[in-house]
Structures are given as C-alpha cells and as structure tokens.
Amino acid sequence: MPATRTPPRLALAITVASLMAALTLTPAQADDSPSVPPGTEPSATAPVEVDPNDPDLKLPEGATLAAPKVLDIKQVVEDQSGDERREDTNADVKFALQAEVLFGKDSAKLNGDARARISAIAAEIKNQHATRIRVFGFTDNLGSYAHGRTLSRQRANAVQDVLDQELKDSGITYEVRGYSEDYPIASNATEAGRKKNRRVEVSFPRGEN
C-alpha cells in the first residue's frame, strides 16, 4: 500500500493551529450551569480556516471536513499517595486535593496540614499572575445529594478563604462552587474511587512566563 502524504497546505494549517493553541489563553468560565464538566471546556478555537474545496485536500467524492478544533496537550502529575494531582494544559493549571488531606470526615473545617498545601497553590497562582481563580468542591455519592452539595460548597469556601489570605489581592476574582457527586473522576463503586471523587479543585489560567 503506498504511503499517504499530508497535503502541504493542510500540514501548514495543522502546524499553525498547534502553535496558536499553545499561545491562546481563555479566561475562567463563570456560567451558573456549565454544560460540560468544569475544567473540560475547550481552551482554544482553531485559528486557521481550511477551505474544503481546496484541491490540495483531495477529499474523496462526497466526503466533508469535520468542524476544526484544537486539542489541549495535558500533563498530569500525581504524588505517590494520590492525595494531590496537578494538571497543566495549554491554557490552565489545575490542582486537585483529596478531601482527606484537608478535612476530617464529613467536615468543612481545615486540618493542621491543610494550610501548607493551599499555600503552595497560592504561590503558583502568584507565579502565573492569575487573576481569575476557580475553587470547586466535590463529594462521592454516599449520603444525600443535597448534603453533598452543601458540604462540597463549604469545603470550597474554606479553601478559597485561605487562598484569599495568602494572596491578599483585591484584583482577583473567585468562582466558588460545590458540585456534590456531580462530575466524578473515578468510579463510586469502590472506596478507592470514592476517595478520588471527594476532592477540592483549584484552577486558574496559565500565565505567559
């Protein structure tokens, strides 16, 4: 079978789109009812318009081009215990802290070790010169949804309070929410999965440094 050669104009469009994706920033979302899980919104739109009638594309008869989009490059680093995870994309930085390292069981009161972890996140926010910060709380599916909504919001508020004390910047806008059991990142069928789902996420746009 002969090798498939990428048409030069399409290759250029893909290359330019990739470079632009790395440079495009999108401010934090502030919708009351996001249609997709928080943190998964597209961070960039395709900057190059591709002409479907361009003869260099050599599309088969009847074929059409899908809508163009730019995919994020995501890097995930998780500590060995799984207590803390950092995700870096082209546009955002997100930290996820398991609830057990911040709070007691069914509590929104921060424990003695919590401030040091939150302070480290505050230092990265300063490093990125971020002015819009999202703090989202999540629970597992045990107990009522309403209780989980209240608890997850209270925990997000507690983390936001420490960030505010550490950053001391009136120019920062916070978006704080509690999502209860919505948007799980692991199966709630096991305790290991539920532990991952009980978390507080702090995310903010990446700076240019």
N, C-alpha and C positions, 0 to 999 in steps of 0.2 A: 504494500500500500504506500503511495507517495506521501511524503511529509507535507503537513499543512503549513503554509506560510501566512503569517499575520500580515494583512494589507498595511502598507506604510502609514496611511492616514489614520487608520484605526489604532495602530500601535502608538502613534503620536498622541492621539486623543486619550488613550488609556494612561500613558505616561504623564501627560499634563494633569489629568484628573487625579492621579495618585499624589503628585506633588502638591496640588492645591488642597487636597484633603488634609495633608499634614500641616497646612498653614491656616486652615479655616477654623475659627472659633465660633461657638454658638452659646449664647447666654443660657443660664439655667431656666428650665421651664417653670411656669407658675400657674398652670391650669388647675382648676379645682378638681376636675375629674379626668385625669390622664387616660387616654385611650390605649396606651401601651404601658407595660411595667416601668416604673421610674428608673431612669438611667439607661433605658434602651432606645430612646428616641434617636433618629438619625442625626448625626452631628454635622453633616455636610451634604450639600447638593452637588450633583455633577456639574462642573464648571464649563464643560465643553459640549456643545450641541453637535450631535452626529447626524448627518444627512442620510436618511435611509435610502435615498435614490442615488447616492454616490456610487459610481460604477466600480470603484476600488473595493467596495464591500463584498461584491459578488455574492449577494444573497440568492439562495435558490428561489425559483419561481414560487410565488405565493407566501414566502417567508416574511416575517415582520420583526422589527427590533423591539426588544423589551424596553421598558422605561429605564433610562440611565440612573445609576445610583453609585455613591461612593461608600465603600465599606470601611469601617474603622479597623485599625490594627490595634488589638487589645493585648496588653501584657498583664498577667496576673501573678502576684507573688503572695504566697500564704505562709505564715510561720508554721513550724513543725507541729505545734499543738492544734492548729486550726482556729485559734482564738481570734486572729486578726488577719485580714486579707486586704491587699491593695490592688486596685485595677487602674491601669493607665491606658487611655486611648488617645487618639489624635487631638481630642478636644477637651477631655475631662480627666480628673483624678478622683477616684472613689475609695474610701476606706470603709470596711465593714468590720465591726467589732461584735463578737458574740455577747449576748446579754449577760452570761455568767461571769465574764471578766469585769463587768461594770456594776452589776446589781445583784442583790440577793434574790432568792426565789420569789416570784410574784411581787416584786418590789420595784419602785422607781427611785429609790434612794441610792446614790452612788457610793460604792465602797472605797476603802482607803487607797487602792491601787488605780482607781479609775482616772483620777486627775492627770497622772503622769502619761497615760495613754492618750488622753484627749489633748494634753499639752503638745505632744509630739505631732498630732494632726494640725493643731493651730500653727505650729512652726512651719509646716509645709504649706499651709494656706498663705502665710506671710511670704514664703519663698516664691509662691506662684502669683503673688499680688492679686489674689482673688477678692472680688467684692460682692459676689453672689454665692451664697452657701446653702445647700440643701441638707437638712437633717431629717432622716426618715426612720421611724421605728417600725419593727415587725415582730410578730409573735408566731408561735406554732398554732396548730388547730385544736389544741386542748382547751376546754372551757368555752364560754360563750363568745360569739363574735364581738358583741358589744363590750364585754370586759377586755378582750384583746385590743380593741380599738382604743379604749381609754388608757390601758397600760402602755401600749406602744407609743401613744402620743405623750404621755407623761415622761417616759424614758427619753424620747427625742427632745423634749423640753429641757430635761436635766442636762443632757449633753450640750445643747445649744447654750445654756446658761454658762457653762464652763468655758466654751469657746468665746463667748462674748466677754467674759472676764479676762481671758488670756489675750485676746486680740485688741480690746479697747479701741475699736474703730467705729465711729458713728456712720461712716460711709458704707458699711457692709449691710447688705440686705439678706435676711434669713428666710428660708422657706422651711417650715417645720410641720411635719405631718405624722400621724400614726395610721398604719395600714392594717393592723390586726394580722390575720393569717393570709391576707392577700399577697400575691407575688412571692410564693415560696421559691427558694433556690435549691431545695433538696426535698426528698420525699418525707411526708409527715407520718409514714407508716412505721418508721423506726425512731428510736430515741436519738440516734446519731444524726438522722436527718432533721428531726425537730430542733435539735441543738443548733444546727446551722441556721435554721429559719428564725430562731429567736436572736435578733440582731438589731443594731443601730448602724445606719449607713450615713456617712458624711461625704458629700460630693461637691465639687466646685470646678469651674473652668480652668484649664491649663493656661499658664502664663506664657510669655514669649521668651523667657530666659532659659 
